[in-house]
Amino acid sequence: MRYHLFIGRYQSPHKGHMHIFNTFLSEQKPVLIAIRDIEPDTVNPLSAEEVKELWETVYRDNPLVKVIIIPDIHSVNYGRGVGYEVNQISVPENIASISATDIRQQINDGRTGWKEFVDEKIHDLLTRLLLNK
């Protein structure tokens, strides 16, 4: 099986990410979510393992999704004729404007508006992970 690869920190997973993944999944195209193994800090508070747990919770019943952790990367490079494509996915402005930074801030402030931008399966887990930092 050949996957459609998506690399990110996903601090936190949200419906903007899912919009893109689900476009592929709706066409029965497998998705590989590759989480960069970064050192958590104030801007990126979740560990790669925590992000992996969140994505596996969202897509736990979908055999077309695989979630892995990769070392942090500086660039993605390829030579000619490598046998795969590199594509930029365009999304509507309402999807592109979803901000993981804003989601984290709302959770930290005790607000609930962020819930419309995050899959409900991870509301409690995400809140618990972020507030226990």
OpenMM code with the backbone's topology and positions (N, CA, C; nanometers):
from openmm import Vec3, app, unit

residues = "MET ARG TYR HIS LEU PHE ILE GLY ARG TYR GLN SER PRO HIS LYS GLY HIS MET HIS ILE PHE ASN THR PHE LEU SER GLU GLN LYS PRO VAL LEU ILE ALA ILE ARG ASP ILE GLU PRO ASP THR VAL ASN PRO LEU SER ALA GLU GLU VAL LYS GLU LEU TRP GLU THR VAL TYR ARG ASP ASN PRO LEU VAL LYS VAL ILE ILE ILE PRO ASP ILE HIS SER VAL ASN TYR GLY ARG GLY VAL GLY TYR GLU VAL ASN GLN ILE SER VAL PRO GLU ASN ILE ALA SER ILE SER ALA THR ASP ILE ARG GLN GLN ILE ASN ASP GLY ARG THR GLY TRP LYS GLU PHE VAL ASP GLU LYS ILE HIS ASP LEU LEU THR ARG LEU LEU LEU ASN LYS".split()
positions = [
    Vec3(0.0856, -0.1169, 0.0000),
    Vec3(0.0000, 0.0000, 0.0000),
    Vec3(0.0907, 0.1239, 0.0000),
    Vec3(0.0610, 0.2208, -0.0851),
    Vec3(0.1350, 0.3461, -0.0909),
    Vec3(0.0531, 0.4538, -0.0198),
    Vec3(0.1189, 0.5266, 0.0684),
    Vec3(0.0520, 0.6270, 0.1515),
    Vec3(0.0716, 0.7682, 0.0983),
    Vec3(-0.0180, 0.8553, 0.1410),
    Vec3(-0.0072, 0.9993, 0.1185),
    Vec3(0.0470, 1.0564, 0.2494),
    Vec3(0.1698, 1.1070, 0.2449),
    Vec3(0.2440, 1.1479, 0.3633),
    Vec3(0.2163, 1.2935, 0.4012),
    Vec3(0.1940, 1.3148, 0.5302),
    Vec3(0.1768, 1.4489, 0.5862),
    Vec3(0.2699, 1.4608, 0.7065),
    Vec3(0.3590, 1.5587, 0.7040),
    Vec3(0.4572, 1.5784, 0.8099),
    Vec3(0.4208, 1.7052, 0.8870),
    Vec3(0.4214, 1.6966, 1.0193),
    Vec3(0.3931, 1.8162, 1.0984),
    Vec3(0.4207, 1.7960, 1.2453),
    Vec3(0.4040, 1.9058, 1.3207),
    Vec3(0.4137, 1.8991, 1.4671),
    Vec3(0.2760, 1.8739, 1.5259),
    Vec3(0.1712, 1.9282, 1.4606),
    Vec3(0.0315, 1.9078, 1.5015),
    Vec3(0.0086, 1.9448, 1.6484),
    Vec3(0.0349, 2.0706, 1.6819),
    Vec3(0.0291, 2.1199, 1.8195),
    Vec3(-0.0938, 2.2071, 1.8422),
    Vec3(-0.2112, 2.1752, 1.8279),
    Vec3(-0.2717, 2.0456, 1.8424),
    Vec3(-0.3416, 2.0014, 1.7142),
    Vec3(-0.3734, 1.8733, 1.7054),
    Vec3(-0.4534, 1.8273, 1.5923),
    Vec3(-0.5854, 1.9034, 1.5865),
    Vec3(-0.6262, 1.9429, 1.4651),
    Vec3(-0.7527, 2.0147, 1.4519),
    Vec3(-0.8204, 1.9815, 1.3189),
    Vec3(-0.9391, 2.0359, 1.3018),
    Vec3(-1.0207, 2.0030, 1.1853),
    Vec3(-0.9640, 2.0556, 1.0544),
    Vec3(-0.8728, 2.1512, 1.0601),
    Vec3(-0.8035, 2.1943, 0.9386),
    Vec3(-0.7171, 2.0814, 0.8847),
    Vec3(-0.6404, 2.0179, 0.9743),
    Vec3(-0.5616, 1.9015, 0.9347),
    Vec3(-0.6544, 1.7920, 0.8827),
    Vec3(-0.7595, 1.7675, 0.9594),
    Vec3(-0.8524, 1.6598, 0.9250),
    Vec3(-0.9200, 1.6834, 0.7906),
    Vec3(-0.9494, 1.8084, 0.7580),
    Vec3(-1.0123, 1.8403, 0.6294),
    Vec3(-0.9262, 1.7857, 0.5152),
    Vec3(-0.7960, 1.8096, 0.5254),
    Vec3(-0.7051, 1.7619, 0.4207),
    Vec3(-0.6969, 1.6095, 0.4228),
    Vec3(-0.6733, 1.5505, 0.5398),
    Vec3(-0.6639, 1.4049, 0.5488),
    Vec3(-0.7916, 1.3385, 0.4976),
    Vec3(-0.9055, 1.3925, 0.5412),
    Vec3(-1.0335, 1.3311, 0.5066),
    Vec3(-1.0651, 1.3406, 0.3576),
    Vec3(-1.0087, 1.4404, 0.2895),
    Vec3(-1.0253, 1.4491, 0.1449),
    Vec3(-0.9657, 1.3244, 0.0796),
    Vec3(-0.8497, 1.2833, 0.1252),
    Vec3(-0.7861, 1.1629, 0.0730),
    Vec3(-0.8607, 1.0381, 0.1184),
    Vec3(-0.8960, 1.0340, 0.2455),
    Vec3(-0.9630, 0.9165, 0.3003),
    Vec3(-1.0989, 0.8923, 0.2343),
    Vec3(-1.1690, 0.9997, 0.1984),
    Vec3(-1.3005, 0.9837, 0.1335),
    Vec3(-1.2883, 0.9168, -0.0030),
    Vec3(-1.1682, 0.9219, -0.0593),
    Vec3(-1.1403, 0.8559, -0.1872),
    Vec3(-1.0676, 0.7222, -0.1658),
    Vec3(-1.0708, 0.6729, -0.0408),
    Vec3(-1.0068, 0.5458, -0.0039),
    Vec3(-0.8559, 0.5474, -0.0281),
    Vec3(-0.7954, 0.6659, -0.0133),
    Vec3(-0.6507, 0.6796, -0.0279),
    Vec3(-0.5880, 0.6790, 0.1112),
    Vec3(-0.4919, 0.5911, 0.1386),
    Vec3(-0.4318, 0.5824, 0.2711),
    Vec3(-0.3482, 0.7056, 0.3060),
    Vec3(-0.3520, 0.7415, 0.4335),
    Vec3(-0.2849, 0.8606, 0.4852),
    Vec3(-0.1829, 0.8189, 0.5909),
    Vec3(-0.0622, 0.8744, 0.5806),
    Vec3(0.0429, 0.8535, 0.6793),
    Vec3(0.0708, 0.9871, 0.7477),
    Vec3(0.0376, 0.9949, 0.8760),
    Vec3(0.0612, 1.1151, 0.9550),
    Vec3(0.1952, 1.0976, 1.0250),
    Vec3(0.2942, 1.1789, 0.9855),
    Vec3(0.4291, 1.1707, 1.0414),
    Vec3(0.4503, 1.2886, 1.1351),
    Vec3(0.4699, 1.2591, 1.2612),
    Vec3(0.4841, 1.3618, 1.3636),
    Vec3(0.6321, 1.3856, 1.3897),
    Vec3(0.6722, 1.5114, 1.3757),
    Vec3(0.8120, 1.5480, 1.4013),
    Vec3(0.8409, 1.5372, 1.5507),
    Vec3(0.9472, 1.4676, 1.5831),
    Vec3(0.9859, 1.4465, 1.7224),
    Vec3(1.0656, 1.5671, 1.7717),
    Vec3(0.9925, 1.6689, 1.8142),
    Vec3(1.0538, 1.7933, 1.8618),
    Vec3(1.0611, 1.7928, 2.0141),
    Vec3(1.1486, 1.8744, 2.0675),
    Vec3(1.1572, 1.8935, 2.2126),
    Vec3(1.0429, 1.9864, 2.2530),
    Vec3(0.9493, 1.9421, 2.3377),
    Vec3(0.8399, 2.0301, 2.3785),
    Vec3(0.8923, 2.1588, 2.4433),
    Vec3(0.8210, 2.2675, 2.4188),
    Vec3(0.8523, 2.3968, 2.4786),
    Vec3(0.7228, 2.4746, 2.4945),
    Vec3(0.7292, 2.6018, 2.5245),
    Vec3(0.6065, 2.6799, 2.5470),
    Vec3(0.5243, 2.6958, 2.4198),
    Vec3(0.5888, 2.6977, 2.3045),
    Vec3(0.5171, 2.7117, 2.1772),
    Vec3(0.4626, 2.5776, 2.1290),
    Vec3(0.5356, 2.4705, 2.1564),
    Vec3(0.4978, 2.3348, 2.1164),
    Vec3(0.4956, 2.2476, 2.2416),
    Vec3(0.3874, 2.2570, 2.3205),
    Vec3(0.3877, 2.1922, 2.4517),
    Vec3(0.3675, 2.0409, 2.4506),
    Vec3(0.3187, 1.9852, 2.3420),
    Vec3(0.2899, 1.8421, 2.3378),
    Vec3(0.4094, 1.7636, 2.2869),
    Vec3(0.4362, 1.6500, 2.3488),
    Vec3(0.5404, 1.5606, 2.2986),
    Vec3(0.4892, 1.4888, 2.1741),
    Vec3(0.5813, 1.4357, 2.0967),
    Vec3(0.5425, 1.3587, 1.9779),
    Vec3(0.4549, 1.2403, 2.0171),
    Vec3(0.4844, 1.1771, 2.1293),
    Vec3(0.4047, 1.0629, 2.1752),
    Vec3(0.2615, 1.1057, 2.2092),
    Vec3(0.2471, 1.2245, 2.2695),
    Vec3(0.1125, 1.2747, 2.3014),
    Vec3(0.0343, 1.3076, 2.1747),
    Vec3(0.1011, 1.3684, 2.0780),
    Vec3(0.0349, 1.4000, 1.9509),
    Vec3(-0.0057, 1.2708, 1.8801),
    Vec3(0.0813, 1.1716, 1.8840),
    Vec3(0.0495, 1.0411, 1.8229),
    Vec3(-0.0753, 0.9815, 1.8878),
    Vec3(-0.0830, 0.9890, 2.0204),
    Vec3(-0.2005, 0.9378, 2.0914),
    Vec3(-0.3274, 1.0114, 2.0487),
    Vec3(-0.3184, 1.1421, 2.0314),
    Vec3(-0.4344, 1.2196, 1.9885),
    Vec3(-0.4812, 1.1763, 1.8496),
    Vec3(-0.3875, 1.1679, 1.7538),
    Vec3(-0.4266, 1.1266, 1.6188),
    Vec3(-0.4779, 0.9831, 1.6156),
    Vec3(-0.4166, 0.8947, 1.6921),
    Vec3(-0.4650, 0.7565, 1.6940),
    Vec3(-0.6040, 0.7480, 1.7556),
    Vec3(-0.6361, 0.8378, 1.8461),
    Vec3(-0.7710, 0.8422, 1.9024),
    Vec3(-0.8708, 0.8906, 1.7976),
    Vec3(-0.8345, 0.9948, 1.7254),
    Vec3(-0.9245, 1.0476, 1.6213),
    Vec3(-0.9531, 0.9418, 1.5155),
    Vec3(-0.8496, 0.8732, 1.4702),
    Vec3(-0.8634, 0.7817, 1.3572),
    Vec3(-0.8563, 0.6343, 1.3976),
    Vec3(-0.8908, 0.6031, 1.5218),
    Vec3(-0.8747, 0.4671, 1.5724),
    Vec3(-0.9523, 0.3621, 1.4930),
    Vec3(-1.0612, 0.4008, 1.4304),
    Vec3(-1.1417, 0.3035, 1.3565),
    Vec3(-1.1181, 0.3094, 1.2062),
    Vec3(-1.0111, 0.3759, 1.1643),
    Vec3(-0.9868, 0.3889, 1.0214),
    Vec3(-0.8568, 0.3175, 0.9828),
    Vec3(-0.8685, 0.2023, 0.9173),
    Vec3(-0.7492, 0.1255, 0.8810),
    Vec3(-0.6642, 0.1925, 0.7721),
    Vec3(-0.7142, 0.2991, 0.7114),
    Vec3(-0.6386, 0.3692, 0.6077),
    Vec3(-0.5435, 0.4741, 0.6652),
    Vec3(-0.5442, 0.4904, 0.7977),
    Vec3(-0.4582, 0.5905, 0.8618),
    Vec3(-0.3507, 0.5213, 0.9440),
    Vec3(-0.2278, 0.5633, 0.9205),
    Vec3(-0.1146, 0.5165, 1.0008),
    Vec3(-0.0471, 0.6403, 1.0589),
    Vec3(-0.0118, 0.6351, 1.1876),
    Vec3(0.0521, 0.7473, 1.2560),
    Vec3(0.1888, 0.7018, 1.3044),
    Vec3(0.2914, 0.7804, 1.2687),
    Vec3(0.4277, 0.7472, 1.3099),
    Vec3(0.4962, 0.8726, 1.3641),
    Vec3(0.6040, 0.8503, 1.4369),
    Vec3(0.6902, 0.9591, 1.4825),
    Vec3(0.8195, 0.9505, 1.4034),
    Vec3(0.8634, 1.0669, 1.3506),
    Vec3(0.9895, 1.0720, 1.2767),
    Vec3(1.0838, 1.1697, 1.3468),
    Vec3(1.2129, 1.1562, 1.3249),
    Vec3(1.3045, 1.2553, 1.3813),
    Vec3(1.2685, 1.3942, 1.3280),
    Vec3(1.3042, 1.4980, 1.4037),
    Vec3(1.2791, 1.6333, 1.3543),
    Vec3(1.3571, 1.6520, 1.2244),
    Vec3(1.3014, 1.7283, 1.1331),
    Vec3(1.3621, 1.7442, 1.0015),
    Vec3(1.3956, 1.8897, 0.9744),
    Vec3(1.4941, 1.9094, 0.8913),
    Vec3(1.5320, 2.0430, 0.8471),
    Vec3(1.4707, 2.0723, 0.7106),
    Vec3(1.4636, 1.9711, 0.6240),
    Vec3(1.4073, 1.9909, 0.4907),
    Vec3(1.3598, 1.8570, 0.4357),
    Vec3(1.2784, 1.8649, 0.3312),
    Vec3(1.2345, 1.7472, 0.2562),
    Vec3(1.2921, 1.7643, 0.1162),
    Vec3(1.3657, 1.6659, 0.0701),
    Vec3(1.4385, 1.6775, -0.0556),
    Vec3(1.4154, 1.5543, -0.1416),
    Vec3(1.4317, 1.5715, -0.2695),
    Vec3(1.4186, 1.4563, -0.3582),
    Vec3(1.5016, 1.4795, -0.4837),
    Vec3(1.5371, 1.3691, -0.5475),
    Vec3(1.6059, 1.3754, -0.6751),
    Vec3(1.5053, 1.3570, -0.7871),
    Vec3(1.5522, 1.3447, -0.9040),
    Vec3(1.4594, 1.3276, -1.0161),
    Vec3(1.4120, 1.1833, -1.0239),
    Vec3(1.2904, 1.1671, -1.0700),
    Vec3(1.2361, 1.0345, -1.0924),
    Vec3(1.2268, 0.9471, -0.9689),
    Vec3(1.1859, 1.0052, -0.8542),
    Vec3(1.1830, 0.9290, -0.7303),
    Vec3(1.0572, 0.8442, -0.7145),
    Vec3(0.9579, 0.8637, -0.7980),
    Vec3(0.8400, 0.7779, -0.7953),
    Vec3(0.7269, 0.8257, -0.7060),
    Vec3(0.7338, 0.9492, -0.6619),
    Vec3(0.6231, 1.0064, -0.5850),
    Vec3(0.6093, 1.1538, -0.6179),
    Vec3(0.4961, 1.2099, -0.5798),
    Vec3(0.4666, 1.3505, -0.6065),
    Vec3(0.4873, 1.4331, -0.4804),
    Vec3(0.5104, 1.5620, -0.4991),
    Vec3(0.5102, 1.6585, -0.3903),
    Vec3(0.4007, 1.7585, -0.4253),
    Vec3(0.2985, 1.7678, -0.3392),
    Vec3(0.1806, 1.8497, -0.3691),
    Vec3(0.1498, 1.9453, -0.2551),
    Vec3(0.1087, 2.0652, -0.2902),
    Vec3(0.0537, 2.1574, -0.1911),
    Vec3(-0.0979, 2.1511, -0.2044),
    Vec3(-0.1666, 2.1301, -0.0919),
    Vec3(-0.3116, 2.1161, -0.0924),
    Vec3(-0.3744, 2.2511, -0.0593),
    Vec3(-0.4599, 2.2986, -0.1464),
    Vec3(-0.5318, 2.4242, -0.1208),
    Vec3(-0.6585, 2.3938, -0.0426),
    Vec3(-0.6858, 2.4774, 0.0569),
    Vec3(-0.8060, 2.4604, 0.1381),
    Vec3(-0.8802, 2.5934, 0.1446),
    Vec3(-1.0114, 2.5882, 0.1723),
    Vec3(-1.0873, 2.7123, 0.1873),
    Vec3(-1.0336, 2.7962, 0.3037),
    Vec3(-1.0533, 2.9265, 0.2981),
    Vec3(-1.0022, 3.0183, 0.3994),
    Vec3(-1.0499, 2.9825, 0.5398),
    Vec3(-1.1757, 2.9375, 0.5537),
    Vec3(-1.2252, 2.9033, 0.6875),
    Vec3(-1.1504, 2.7841, 0.7471),
    Vec3(-1.0923, 2.7008, 0.6636),
    Vec3(-1.0107, 2.5884, 0.7105),
    Vec3(-0.8677, 2.6367, 0.7353),
    Vec3(-0.8137, 2.7147, 0.6426),
    Vec3(-0.6762, 2.7644, 0.6561),
    Vec3(-0.6596, 2.8544, 0.7786),
    Vec3(-0.7669, 2.9163, 0.8227),
    Vec3(-0.7565, 3.0104, 0.9355),
    Vec3(-0.7607, 2.9431, 1.0729),
    Vec3(-0.7832, 2.8120, 1.0783),
    Vec3(-0.7834, 2.7434, 1.2075),
    Vec3(-0.6417, 2.7463, 1.2641),
    Vec3(-0.6296, 2.7886, 1.3883),
    Vec3(-0.4994, 2.8079, 1.4496),
    Vec3(-0.4807, 2.7191, 1.5721),
    Vec3(-0.3806, 2.6321, 1.5668),
    Vec3(-0.3494, 2.5482, 1.6827),
    Vec3(-0.3044, 2.6348, 1.8003),
    Vec3(-0.2346, 2.7439, 1.7712),
    Vec3(-0.1922, 2.8365, 1.8765),
    Vec3(-0.3138, 2.8930, 1.9493),
    Vec3(-0.4145, 2.9338, 1.8734),
    Vec3(-0.5368, 2.9878, 1.9338),
    Vec3(-0.6105, 2.8800, 2.0132),
    Vec3(-0.6131, 2.7587, 1.9613),
    Vec3(-0.6778, 2.6479, 2.0332),
    Vec3(-0.6101, 2.6268, 2.1681),
    Vec3(-0.4771, 2.6207, 2.1690),
    Vec3(-0.4042, 2.6023, 2.2945),
    Vec3(-0.4316, 2.7169, 2.3915),
    Vec3(-0.4326, 2.8401, 2.3405),
    Vec3(-0.4568, 2.9556, 2.4272),
    Vec3(-0.5965, 2.9509, 2.4883),
    Vec3(-0.6961, 2.9157, 2.4085),
    Vec3(-0.8328, 2.9059, 2.4603),
    Vec3(-0.8432, 2.7994, 2.5688),
    Vec3(-0.7780, 2.6851, 2.5468),
    Vec3(-0.7803, 2.5791, 2.6482),
    Vec3(-0.7154, 2.6301, 2.7767),
    Vec3(-0.6007, 2.6932, 2.7643),
    Vec3(-0.5304, 2.7462, 2.8824),
    Vec3(-0.6107, 2.8533, 2.9545),
    Vec3(-0.6912, 2.9297, 2.8798),
    Vec3(-0.7736, 3.0359, 2.9382),
    Vec3(-0.9063, 2.9848, 2.9928),
    Vec3(-0.9357, 2.8572, 2.9719),
    Vec3(-1.0615, 2.8009, 3.0194),
    Vec3(-1.1805, 2.8303, 2.9298),
    Vec3(-1.1555, 2.8788, 2.8082),
    Vec3(-1.2650, 2.9048, 2.7132),
    Vec3(-1.2995, 2.7760, 2.6386),
    Vec3(-1.4152, 2.7731, 2.5746),
    Vec3(-1.4608, 2.6502, 2.5088),
    Vec3(-1.4836, 2.6637, 2.3585),
    Vec3(-1.4653, 2.7817, 2.3027),
    Vec3(-1.4878, 2.8013, 2.1593),
    Vec3(-1.4009, 2.7129, 2.0721),
    Vec3(-1.2860, 2.6707, 2.1238),
    Vec3(-1.1930, 2.5860, 2.0491),
    Vec3(-1.2534, 2.4525, 2.0097),
    Vec3(-1.3545, 2.4086, 2.0843),
    Vec3(-1.4098, 2.2746, 2.0612),
    Vec3(-1.4688, 2.2572, 1.9219),
    Vec3(-1.5116, 2.3653, 1.8584),
    Vec3(-1.5668, 2.3524, 1.7234),
    Vec3(-1.4587, 2.3214, 1.6200),
    Vec3(-1.3324, 2.3429, 1.6564),
    Vec3(-1.2220, 2.3220, 1.5635),
    Vec3(-1.1457, 2.1921, 1.5854),
    Vec3(-1.1853, 2.1153, 1.6880),
    Vec3(-1.1145, 1.9927, 1.7249),
    Vec3(-1.2143, 1.8776, 1.7319),
    Vec3(-1.1752, 1.7618, 1.6802),
    Vec3(-1.2620, 1.6444, 1.6842),
    Vec3(-1.3024, 1.6153, 1.8286),
    Vec3(-1.4309, 1.5909, 1.8490),
    Vec3(-1.4824, 1.5719, 1.9853),
    Vec3(-1.4223, 1.4516, 2.0566),
    Vec3(-1.3717, 1.3540, 1.9802),
    Vec3(-1.3115, 1.2358, 2.0431),
    Vec3(-1.1878, 1.2703, 2.1256),
    Vec3(-1.1261, 1.3865, 2.0978),
    Vec3(-1.0047, 1.4208, 2.1729),
    Vec3(-1.0202, 1.5440, 2.2614),
    Vec3(-1.1414, 1.5958, 2.2773),
    Vec3(-1.1610, 1.7142, 2.3632),
    Vec3(-1.1030, 1.6926, 2.5032),
    Vec3(-1.1443, 1.5863, 2.5688),
    Vec3(-1.0998, 1.5623, 2.7067),
    Vec3(-0.9509, 1.5318, 2.7132),
    Vec3(-0.9033, 1.4469, 2.6228),
    Vec3(-0.7621, 1.4091, 2.6229),
    Vec3(-0.6739, 1.5307, 2.5963),
    Vec3(-0.7075, 1.6116, 2.4984),
    Vec3(-0.6287, 1.7301, 2.4667),
    Vec3(-0.6262, 1.8272, 2.5840),
    Vec3(-0.7405, 1.8494, 2.6457),
    Vec3(-0.7476, 1.9389, 2.7619),
    Vec3(-0.6589, 1.8855, 2.8742),
    Vec3(-0.6683, 1.7580, 2.9004),
    Vec3(-0.5895, 1.6968, 3.0071),
    Vec3(-0.4388, 1.7089, 2.9774),
    Vec3(-0.3998, 1.6809, 2.8544),
    Vec3(-0.2580, 1.6884, 2.8191),
    Vec3(-0.2038, 1.8304, 2.8310),
    Vec3(-0.2801, 1.9278, 2.7847),
    Vec3(-0.2311, 2.0662, 2.7879),
    Vec3(-0.2336, 2.1290, 2.9255),
    Vec3(-0.3330, 2.0962, 3.0042),
    Vec3(-0.3432, 2.1589, 3.1360),
    Vec3(-0.2548, 2.0925, 3.2405),
    Vec3(-0.2014, 1.9751, 3.2103),
    Vec3(-0.1106, 1.9077, 3.3032),
    Vec3(0.0346, 1.9408, 3.2763),
    Vec3(0.0611, 2.0398, 3.1920),
    Vec3(0.1992, 2.0799, 3.1587),
    Vec3(0.2548, 2.1681, 3.2678),
] * unit.nanometer
topology = app.Topology()
chain = topology.addChain("A")
for resn in residues:
    res = topology.addResidue(resn, chain)
    for name in ("N", "CA", "C"):
        topology.addAtom(name, app.Element.getBySymbol(name[0]), res)
